[in-house]
Amino acid sequence: RTWYISINIGSSLAALALATDPPTPEALQRPPDNPKSGLLSYHMKRMIVGMSAAHIAIMLLLQNLGSKWIENAAQHRSFIFNTFIFLQLFNEINCRVLDRSLNVFRHIFSNPFFIVIWLGTAIVQVGIIFLGGEAFSTVPLTWQQWLVSIAIGTASLPIGFLIR
């Protein structure tokens, strides 16, 4: 239940952040797509399938092997949840690029809404982990767990690079 609420909030904020991105000069110079083509391009489908597979693999590894590193069951669940959210946050940066361009950070500061929403989501996640308690079934993580969780979350960036 708590994951469902958090994922819905995160998805809504991600959609808002990405929808406010202004068109890039490159996108405005691109020829129009075929009117009969689908909403999702081949590159978008490949990114969706590839990132989904990678995130599922990471989550399964953490679920099955993370308990060897984190013995406290509540902390283990909070760690997995935190890592999942940071995987999604860093994947938002990947999602800003719709073509095969490798530089996902290009023009990132041209949209202050994206930066504010991205940072706001990260701050809310910190609050959920530290203060969520019973409402979100979370417990505080150690600073080492935070670092590992965020480091694993950044894996979305090189995975996106490889998929492109």
C-alpha positions in Angstrom: 0.0 0.0 0.0 2.7 2.5 0.9 4.7 1.7 -2.2 1.6 2.2 -4.3 1.0 5.7 -2.8 4.7 6.7 -3.2 5.0 5.4 -6.7 1.8 7.2 -7.8 3.1 10.5 -6.3 6.5 9.9 -7.9 5.0 9.1 -11.3 2.8 12.2 -11.2 5.8 14.4 -10.3 8.0 12.8 -12.9 5.3 13.4 -15.6 5.0 17.0 -14.5 8.7 17.5 -14.5 9.1 16.0 -18.0 6.0 17.8 -19.4 7.4 21.2 -18.5 10.6 20.6 -20.5 10.7 23.2 -23.4 11.5 21.9 -26.9 15.2 21.8 -27.7 16.5 23.4 -30.9 17.4 19.9 -32.2 13.8 18.7 -31.7 12.4 21.8 -33.5 14.7 21.1 -36.5 13.8 17.4 -36.7 11.4 16.5 -39.6 7.9 15.5 -38.5 7.2 11.8 -37.8 5.0 9.7 -40.1 1.4 10.4 -39.1 0.7 6.6 -39.1 3.5 5.9 -36.7 2.7 5.0 -33.1 2.9 7.2 -30.1 6.1 5.3 -28.9 9.1 5.2 -31.2 11.3 2.2 -31.5 13.9 3.9 -29.3 11.4 4.7 -26.6 10.1 1.1 -26.5 13.6 -0.2 -26.3 14.4 2.2 -23.4 11.2 1.2 -21.6 11.8 -2.5 -21.9 15.5 -2.2 -21.2 15.2 0.0 -18.1 12.3 -2.1 -16.8 14.3 -5.3 -17.1 17.4 -3.7 -15.4 15.3 -2.2 -12.6 13.6 -5.5 -12.0 16.9 -7.3 -11.9 18.4 -4.8 -9.4 15.3 -5.0 -7.2 15.4 -8.8 -7.2 19.1 -8.9 -6.4 18.5 -6.5 -3.5 15.5 -8.4 -2.3 17.4 -11.7 -2.3 21.0 -10.7 -1.4 20.4 -7.4 0.5 19.3 -9.3 3.7 22.9 -10.6 4.0 24.1 -7.0 4.2 21.2 -5.5 6.2 20.0 -7.9 8.9 17.2 -5.7 10.2 14.2 -6.6 8.1 12.5 -3.2 8.4 15.8 -1.4 7.4 16.1 -3.9 4.5 12.6 -3.0 3.2 13.3 0.7 3.6 16.6 0.3 1.8 14.9 -1.4 -1.2 12.2 1.2 -1.3 14.7 4.0 -1.2 16.8 2.4 -3.9 13.8 2.0 -6.1 12.8 5.6 -5.8 16.4 6.8 -6.6 16.5 4.4 -9.6 13.3 6.2 -10.8 14.7 9.7 -10.1 17.8 9.1 -12.1 15.8 7.5 -14.8 13.9 10.7 -15.1 17.1 12.3 -16.3 17.3 9.6 -19.0 13.8 10.2 -20.0 14.5 13.8 -21.0 16.1 12.6 -24.2 13.8 10.9 -26.7 16.3 10.1 -29.4 19.6 8.3 -29.4 21.5 11.2 -28.1 24.0 10.1 -25.4 24.2 13.4 -23.4 21.2 13.3 -21.1 22.4 16.4 -19.3 22.2 18.6 -22.3 19.9 21.6 -21.7 19.0 20.2 -18.2 19.2 23.7 -16.7 17.0 25.2 -19.3 14.0 23.9 -17.4 13.9 25.2 -13.7 10.7 23.3 -13.1 12.4 20.0 -13.8 15.2 20.8 -11.4 12.8 22.0 -8.7 10.5 19.0 -9.0 13.5 16.5 -9.2 15.1 18.0 -6.1 11.7 18.3 -4.3 11.0 14.6 -5.0 14.4 13.7 -3.6 13.8 15.8 -0.5 10.3 14.3 0.0 11.9 10.8 -0.2 14.4 11.7 2.5 11.4 12.8 4.6 9.5 9.6 4.0 12.5 7.5 5.1 13.2 9.5 8.2 9.7 10.5 9.2 7.4 8.2 7.3 7.4 5.6 10.1 4.2 3.7 10.3 2.4 5.6 7.6 5.0 4.5 5.0 6.3 1.4 6.8 9.8 2.9 6.8 12.6 3.2 9.3 15.7 5.5 9.1 18.7 4.3 7.2 22.3 4.7 8.2 24.5 7.1 6.2 26.2 4.1 4.6 22.9 2.6 3.5 21.9 6.0 2.0 25.2 6.2 0.0 24.8 2.7 -1.3 21.1 3.3 -2.1 21.8 6.5 -4.1 24.9 4.9 -5.8 22.7 2.0 -7.0 20.1 4.5 -8.1 22.6 6.3 -10.3 23.0 3.0 -12.2 20.0 4.2 -14.3 22.3 6.6 -16.0 24.9 4.2 -17.4 22.2 1.6 -18.1 20.4 4.2 -20.2 23.6 5.0 -21.9 24.1 1.4 -22.8 20.5 0.9 -24.0 20.9 4.0 -26.3 
